[in-house]
Amino acid sequence: MHVIAIGGSDAGISTALRARELDPAVEVTVVAADAYPNFSICGIPYYISGEVTHWRNLAHRTRADLEATGMRLRLDTRATRIHADTRRLVVADRNGNEEALGYDALMIGTGALPIAPPIAGLDALGPEQGVHLVHSMDDAFALTDTLERAGISRAVIVGAGYIGLEMAEGLTTRGLRVTQIEQLPEVLPTVDPELGALVHAELEQHGVTVACGTRVEAIAPAERGERALVVSATGPDGKPRSYPADVVLVVVGVRPNSELAASAGVKLGFRDAIAVDRRMRTNLPHVYGAGDCVETHHRLLGTTYLPLGTTAHKQGRVAAENILGREREFAGSLGTQVVKVFDLVIARTGLRDHEAQAAGFEPLTVASRADDHKAYYPGSHPIQMRFTAERRDGRLLGLQLVGQLGSEVAKRADVAAAAIHNGLTISELSDLDLSYTPPLGSPWDAIQLGAQTWERAARAAIG
Ligand SMILES: Cc1cc2nc3c(=O)[nH]c(=O)nc-3n(C[C@H](O)[C@H](O)[C@H](O)COP(=O)(O)OP(=O)(O)OC[C@H]3O[C@@H](n4cnc5c(N)ncnc54)[C@H](O)[C@@H]3O)c2cc1C
């Protein structure tokens, strides 16, 4: 049995590791277009900031660790064609030399590609001129090369999603003056604007200039200054704005890298991501898909596209289980995610109000706040929460939280994720036996107090 995984990141390596673990007799080959197998691209902002002192430290496992499991790594090797009828994968090395590899099962884990928005001048500019995308290890190296040039002090970041925010912190920590431009009215549009506003304030408190409701129209080399750039935008008042920069990061989201699969006859689905069933099978026999290149099964929404590293790991593992004859389904995502922005942590799981409404629920969203631990013990901070639950039966649908670093915001979101996963109601969340000691919590945990606030508001609203 020969399993080939295309892609050397979360999905591909998870498939390869699990296949080798389940059956050491299985031959496993990972074909990766780059030279960085099993690197944590999620750690790039912390390499850029200098907190991770060497890029090699971003490796989840070293190449030797991976090879010790018995998998074969074909790095700097691009998969160029899939012949599903004859079960052959054509690959090309750096010099374009092609070779066909036979497989019994193929797992496509080609990930996502960063979106290049329609900004005038963007096509003609690249790392040489100080304009960067942030997605791969090579992107990280190109960015550090720019940052190491003399006289680089002003950065403009186009986009204020979670990666843009992490980069704002990273570049500020590195000593740059950062301007963050977001076309939507508030930063971190994946949470409600009331919570985004707290993140906005945190950025400004750390010296980041934030321009929301501002649409970037063009990036061009400055007239004077060898490497400087000018970012032209339209502000919320409709008037033109201009931002000088030595380096520009464009971080506005990703799209599935599904062209190779599509050209082989693999069916695409939501947002052109590879259509897969819950066993990670595509429409072609013996061809599986996982990670950022495939659709995401969401426990509340059905099919969506939600590219996250946590999901890629799970899907890659599920693919391996099914390849080796086990019947395993991907249980589904809730879009649980967390981001640190300077001293704040923002997490969410499940649905926000408008998402729940669009999915056919009748949600009620209630804001609350509670201390992370007993206020009499030093260092307590409030956690801001927004609970979304079904109006009539109280079924928990979503939770968004913002708190201080150290306030266990992420793990509280994770408790809510476990509750939503299991279909718990708000009052069942409030009944959970959660831990307590004054330096770390309260007899009623913050999220239980928030749940009780939701119940009171629901009684007042619905009667
Ligand atoms: C800066 C940053 C921070 C992030 N932070 C988080 C976080 O905190 N939490 C979280 O859950 N997620 C985070 N993510 C998202 C997470 O990194 C991705 O969801 C995850 O990497 C997806 O894994 P993947 O294996 O599907 O694809 P990718 O990581 O995109 O890897 C794709 C692989 O396929 C290879 N490939 C592509 N085409 C070919 C081809 N034709 N032939 C051979 N190989 C090919 C590539 O070389 C690569 O090895 C972050 C992403 C970035 C960029």
The ligand as an SDF file (V2000), in Angstrom:
LIG
                    3D

 53 58  0  0  0  0  0  0  0  0999 V2000
    0.5240   33.8920    9.8710 C   0  0  0  0  0  0  0  0  0  0  0  0
   -0.4900   32.8070   10.0910 C   0  0  0  0  0  0  0  0  0  0  0  0
   -0.9690   32.5760   11.3650 C   0  0  0  0  0  0  0  0  0  0  0  0
   -1.9160   31.5760   11.5830 C   0  0  0  0  0  0  0  0  0  0  0  0
   -2.3480   31.3600   12.8640 N   0  0  0  0  0  0  0  0  0  0  0  0
   -3.2370   30.3630   13.1040 C   0  0  0  0  0  0  0  0  0  0  0  0
   -3.6400   30.0900   14.4420 C   0  0  0  0  0  0  0  0  0  0  0  0
   -3.1950   30.7510   15.3960 O   0  0  0  0  0  0  0  0  0  0  0  0
   -4.5290   29.0770   14.6350 N   0  0  0  0  0  0  0  0  0  0  0  0
   -5.0220   28.3240   13.6060 C   0  0  0  0  0  0  0  0  0  0  0  0
   -5.8190   27.3930   13.8380 O   0  0  0  0  0  0  0  0  0  0  0  0
   -4.6410   28.5610   12.3160 N   0  0  0  0  0  0  0  0  0  0  0  0
   -3.7630   29.5510   12.0580 C   0  0  0  0  0  0  0  0  0  0  0  0
   -3.3510   29.8010   10.7710 N   0  0  0  0  0  0  0  0  0  0  0  0
   -3.9210   28.9900    9.6760 C   0  0  0  0  0  0  0  0  0  0  0  0
   -3.1710   27.6850    9.5390 C   0  0  0  0  0  0  0  0  0  0  0  0
   -1.8050   27.9480    9.4170 O   0  0  0  0  0  0  0  0  0  0  0  0
   -3.6770   26.9230    8.3370 C   0  0  0  0  0  0  0  0  0  0  0  0
   -5.0500   26.6600    8.5410 O   0  0  0  0  0  0  0  0  0  0  0  0
   -2.9330   25.6160    8.1480 C   0  0  0  0  0  0  0  0  0  0  0  0
   -1.5690   25.8470    7.9000 O   0  0  0  0  0  0  0  0  0  0  0  0
   -3.5250   24.8130    6.9980 C   0  0  0  0  0  0  0  0  0  0  0  0
   -2.7550   23.6950    6.7870 O   0  0  0  0  0  0  0  0  0  0  0  0
   -2.7660   22.9500    5.3940 P   0  0  0  0  0  0  0  0  0  0  0  0
   -1.8620   21.7640    5.5460 O   0  0  0  0  0  0  0  0  0  0  0  0
   -4.1440   22.7190    4.9410 O   0  0  0  0  0  0  0  0  0  0  0  0
   -2.1720   23.9870    4.3200 O   0  0  0  0  0  0  0  0  0  0  0  0
   -0.8760   24.9090    4.2620 P   0  0  0  0  0  0  0  0  0  0  0  0
   -0.3080   25.1690    5.6060 O   0  0  0  0  0  0  0  0  0  0  0  0
   -1.2440   26.0710    3.4130 O   0  0  0  0  0  0  0  0  0  0  0  0
    0.1650   24.0120    3.4780 O   0  0  0  0  0  0  0  0  0  0  0  0
   -0.0060   23.6340    2.1520 C   0  0  0  0  0  0  0  0  0  0  0  0
    1.1370   22.7270    1.7700 C   0  0  0  0  0  0  0  0  0  0  0  0
    0.9190   22.2770    0.4390 O   0  0  0  0  0  0  0  0  0  0  0  0
    2.0930   22.4620   -0.3270 C   0  0  0  0  0  0  0  0  0  0  0  0
    1.6540   22.5440   -1.7200 N   0  0  0  0  0  0  0  0  0  0  0  0
    0.7650   23.3980   -2.2850 C   0  0  0  0  0  0  0  0  0  0  0  0
    0.6110   23.1120   -3.5900 N   0  0  0  0  0  0  0  0  0  0  0  0
    1.4070   22.0440   -3.8550 C   0  0  0  0  0  0  0  0  0  0  0  0
    1.6870   21.2610   -5.0070 C   0  0  0  0  0  0  0  0  0  0  0  0
    1.0990   21.5090   -6.1870 N   0  0  0  0  0  0  0  0  0  0  0  0
    2.5650   20.2410   -4.8890 N   0  0  0  0  0  0  0  0  0  0  0  0
    3.1660   19.9610   -3.7090 C   0  0  0  0  0  0  0  0  0  0  0  0
    2.9390   20.6600   -2.5910 N   0  0  0  0  0  0  0  0  0  0  0  0
    2.0630   21.6730   -2.6690 C   0  0  0  0  0  0  0  0  0  0  0  0
    2.7380   23.6890    0.2770 C   0  0  0  0  0  0  0  0  0  0  0  0
    4.0940   23.7570   -0.0720 O   0  0  0  0  0  0  0  0  0  0  0  0
    2.5050   23.3820    1.7690 C   0  0  0  0  0  0  0  0  0  0  0  0
    3.4510   22.4500    2.2150 O   0  0  0  0  0  0  0  0  0  0  0  0
   -2.4030   30.7980   10.5010 C   0  0  0  0  0  0  0  0  0  0  0  0
   -1.9220   31.0330    9.2090 C   0  0  0  0  0  0  0  0  0  0  0  0
   -0.9760   32.0200    9.0010 C   0  0  0  0  0  0  0  0  0  0  0  0
   -0.4660   32.2650    7.6040 C   0  0  0  0  0  0  0  0  0  0  0  0
  1  2  1  0
  2  3  1  0
  2 52  2  0
  3  4  2  0
  4  5  1  0
  4 50  1  0
  5  6  2  0
  6  7  1  0
  6 13  1  0
  7  8  2  0
  7  9  1  0
  9 10  1  0
 10 11  2  0
 10 12  1  0
 12 13  2  0
 13 14  1  0
 14 15  1  0
 14 50  1  0
 15 16  1  0
 16 17  1  0
 16 18  1  0
 18 19  1  0
 18 20  1  0
 20 21  1  0
 20 22  1  0
 22 23  1  0
 23 24  1  0
 24 25  2  0
 24 26  1  0
 24 27  1  0
 27 28  1  0
 28 29  2  0
 28 30  1  0
 28 31  1  0
 31 32  1  0
 32 33  1  0
 33 34  1  0
 33 48  1  0
 34 35  1  0
 35 36  1  0
 35 46  1  0
 36 37  1  0
 36 45  1  0
 37 38  2  0
 38 39  1  0
 39 40  1  0
 39 45  2  0
 40 41  1  0
 40 42  2  0
 42 43  1  0
 43 44  2  0
 44 45  1  0
 46 47  1  0
 46 48  1  0
 48 49  1  0
 50 51  2  0
 51 52  1  0
 52 53  1  0
M  END
$$$$
